[in-house]
């Protein structure tokens, strides 16, 4: 195989010279190339020639008639001869030879990268004063967090105190529920009827005030009795006569918070197989069985502790313990 002569390409082979001829040398066609580059190119050429010969021999043994040495490497070399110079002229650095490779080394590349980084702008870097401000803000944040926790605890304590005062103001009251409301009813006649059902002598002599707690048909009746002893007498009479069997209930007058707590206590006590939940002197009491201690339930924390077997009596463990069977009736209160 032969190739036409190309006058513009110093590495193009002549018409009469075989492409893979080992006698062909670029030194004879371009004497201006320096000796080092000539030696490198001569060595590369020799490797290509040897590779071509080995391929051709291998293919000849198999009967192939196609040439595999087209010297594409020389064409690519010619096309890119001027490119390295154009590329390197746009960068500051040097080109060094390492073995068979040419390596470009940028001058002070690390420093240039740092200078090009936005964080290198000194105006954006925090100064000592800013660090001090950040530390001050962190300290203030911790202080505010602690103050907030103290305020939350204070609010809880005040809420509890208000609820206790509200509950104390109801210490003479009872709540009668289970009797449907009717138009133009007389609540005092209803109270007298309930008192008679419980065998209370002259029940109306114990009553100061009474009214319905709302307009719904099932709204309970609030009754203010003469004193706490009178209230205790009515509660005891209700338990003795078991009026809940007639769907009539007499209970102590609890605040909304304590009503919800009492309801939740009964539900959770039932799930945990506690036998007794009742009210006494506006307090919620519970115990697992006749032999266990009595727990006072003032909040959800007390309830969880009692369910886990930790006593929360607060000095009232013996209250009602001797008559637990009677007090258990109050657990049916609605």
Helices and strands as residue ranges (DSSP letters): G 26-28, H 35-61, H 72-79, H 83-88, E 93-98, E 101-106, H 109-116, G 118-120, G 122-124, H 128-169, E 173-177, H 187-197, G 203-206, E 207-212, E 221-225, H 228-241, G 243-246, E 249-252, H 256-271, E 276-280, E 283-287, E 295-297, H 300-307, G 321-323, H 324-327, G 328-332
